Amino acid sequence: MVMLKTLLLLLGILPTATPCFQLITPSKWGAKPANCSAPLQTTLPEYAVIIHTSGTPCRSRAECARETRNVQDYHQRIKGWCDIAYSFLIGEDGYVYEGRGWRNEGAHTYGYNDLSLGIAFIGTFTEKLPNQAAWKALKCLLDFSVKVGYLASDYLIVAHSDISDMVSPGDPVRRELTKWSNYKHN
């Protein structure tokens, strides 16, 4: 968090956009090196695609870091992708775990990877919602992303299942997202 604040201060962003979430960088969650870095389009991402990882939910930083490493290992070793698919992952510990981040193209949703941020709740949420700490982190991440120019101000939120033949992020999450003013079902 200190490094993020220092970077924002150097960029002159901190006075107008202080994050209300804690970002855990790849080096802090123990990431393996990525083998790719395709940038997003030059225009701001227009979508936030909300996903779940289909794994075990986590409630502590240690558990969430382990689950994030497990996701990265699955994506790299089993799927053969160059890195973790998501831009960010959110645990029920309330922390945001950086995957590919704001500027790199994800591998989360075919047809949307180059014009969206892919944000995954860590765990499987087909029967229940993530806790309030995770929802607060999502809202803060989205608001901050707009304020610092990493997400279009008129972005649309879509559930992964709205645009892919997937169960993710689960019906409880999708139903909650439909209440948000910028939710869009295609």
C-alpha positions in Angstrom: 0.0 0.0 0.0 2.9 2.4 0.8 4.4 1.8 -2.7 1.0 2.5 -4.3 0.6 5.7 -2.4 4.2 6.8 -3.3 3.6 6.1 -6.9 0.3 8.0 -6.9 1.9 10.9 -5.1 4.7 11.0 -7.7 2.1 11.0 -10.5 0.2 13.8 -8.8 -2.9 11.6 -8.4 -3.1 11.0 -4.7 -4.9 14.2 -3.6 -7.8 13.5 -5.9 -8.0 9.7 -5.9 -6.9 7.9 -2.7 -7.8 4.2 -3.0 -10.2 2.9 -0.4 -8.8 -0.7 -1.0 -5.5 -2.4 -0.4 -3.8 -3.6 -3.5 -1.6 -6.7 -3.1 0.9 -6.7 -5.9 2.1 -9.9 -7.6 5.4 -9.8 -5.7 3.5 -9.7 -2.4 1.2 -12.6 -3.2 4.1 -14.7 -4.6 3.4 -14.7 -8.3 5.5 -16.6 -10.8 6.9 -14.5 -13.7 4.5 -13.7 -16.4 5.4 -14.7 -20.0 3.3 -12.0 -21.6 2.3 -8.3 -21.4 0.0 -7.5 -24.3 -1.3 -4.0 -23.6 -5.0 -3.1 -23.6 -6.4 -1.0 -26.5 -5.4 2.6 -26.4 -8.9 3.6 -25.4 -10.0 3.1 -21.9 -11.6 -0.2 -21.0 -15.4 0.1 -21.5 -16.4 -3.0 -19.4 -15.8 -4.6 -16.0 -16.4 -8.3 -16.4 -17.2 -9.9 -13.0 -16.1 -13.5 -12.6 -15.5 -16.0 -9.9 -12.4 -18.3 -9.8 -14.4 -21.6 -9.2 -12.0 -22.4 -6.4 -12.0 -22.2 -2.6 -13.1 -18.9 -1.0 -10.6 -17.3 1.3 -10.9 -15.0 4.3 -7.3 -14.2 5.3 -4.5 -12.7 3.4 -2.4 -15.9 3.6 -5.3 -18.0 2.3 -6.1 -15.5 -0.5 -2.5 -15.2 -1.6 -2.3 -19.1 -1.7 -5.5 -19.3 -3.8 -4.3 -16.6 -6.1 -1.0 -18.6 -6.7 -3.2 -21.7 -7.3 -5.2 -19.8 -9.9 -2.0 -18.6 -11.6 -0.5 -22.1 -11.5 -3.7 -23.5 -13.1 -3.8 -20.9 -15.8 -0.1 -21.2 -16.7 0.6 -24.9 -16.2 -2.8 -26.5 -17.1 -4.4 -24.0 -19.5 -1.1 -23.0 -21.1 -1.7 -19.3 -20.7 1.1 -16.9 -20.3 -0.2 -15.6 -16.9 -3.2 -15.4 -14.6 -6.2 -14.5 -16.7 -7.7 -11.8 -14.6 -6.8 -8.1 -14.1 -7.6 -8.4 -10.4 -8.9 -10.9 -7.9 -10.8 -10.0 -4.7 -10.8 -12.2 -1.6 -13.2 -12.2 1.3 -10.4 -10.7 3.3 -11.3 -7.4 1.5 -8.0 -7.2 -0.3 -7.5 -6.7 -4.1 -4.9 -9.0 -5.6 -3.3 -7.7 -8.8 -3.2 -10.1 -11.7 -2.4 -8.6 -15.0 -3.4 -5.2 -13.7 -4.9 -2.1 -15.3 -2.8 -1.9 -18.5 -2.4 -5.5 -19.7 -4.9 -7.5 -21.7 -6.5 -10.4 -19.8 -7.5 -13.8 -20.9 -10.8 -14.0 -19.0 -13.6 -13.5 -21.5 -13.3 -14.2 -25.2 -14.1 -11.0 -27.3 -13.8 -8.7 -24.3 -10.2 -9.2 -23.1 -8.8 -6.2 -24.9 -11.5 -3.8 -23.8 -12.3 -4.7 -20.2 -11.0 -5.3 -16.8 -11.6 -8.9 -15.6 -12.3 -8.9 -11.9 -12.7 -12.3 -10.2 -14.0 -13.0 -6.7 -11.8 -15.7 -5.3 -14.0 -18.8 -4.7 -17.1 -20.3 -6.0 -20.3 -18.3 -5.6 -23.1 -20.4 -7.1 -24.9 -20.7 -3.8 -24.1 -17.5 -1.9 -22.7 -14.0 -2.3 -19.1 -13.0 -1.4 -19.1 -11.2 1.9 -19.4 -7.4 2.4 -15.6 -6.9 2.5 -15.3 -8.3 -1.0 -18.1 -6.2 -2.4 -16.7 -3.0 -0.8 -13.3 -3.8 -2.4 -15.0 -4.3 -5.8 -16.8 -1.0 -5.5 -13.7 0.8 -4.4 -11.5 -0.7 -7.1 -14.0 0.3 -9.8 -14.4 3.9 -8.4 -10.6 4.3 -8.1 -10.1 2.9 -11.6 -12.4 5.5 -13.1 -10.9 8.4 -11.0 -7.3 7.6 -12.1 -8.2 7.0 -15.8 -7.9 3.2 -16.0 -11.6 2.6 -16.7 -14.0 4.7 -18.8 -16.4 6.8 -16.6 -19.4 5.3 -18.5 -18.2 1.7 -18.1 -20.6 -1.1 -18.1 -20.6 -4.0 -15.6 -21.3 -7.5 -17.0 -21.4 -10.8 -15.4 -19.1 -13.4 -17.0 -22.2 -15.6 -17.6 -23.9 -12.7 -19.5 -21.4 -12.9 -22.3 -19.9 -16.4 -22.1 -21.4 -19.9 -21.7 -20.2 -20.1 -18.1 -21.7 -20.5 -14.6 -19.3 -17.8 -13.3 -19.8 -15.6 -11.3 -22.9 -17.6 -10.1 -26.5 -16.5 -9.9 -26.3 -14.8 -6.5 -23.5 -12.5 -7.7 -25.3 -11.8 -11.0 -28.5 -11.0 -9.3 -26.7 -8.5 -7.1 -24.9 -6.9 -10.1 -28.3 -6.3 -11.8 -29.1 -3.8 -9.0 -26.1 -1.6 -10.0 -26.9 1.4 -12.3 -24.1 0.5 -14.7 -25.0 -3.1 -15.1 -25.6 -4.2 -18.7 -26.8 -7.6 -19.9 -26.1 -8.1 -23.6 
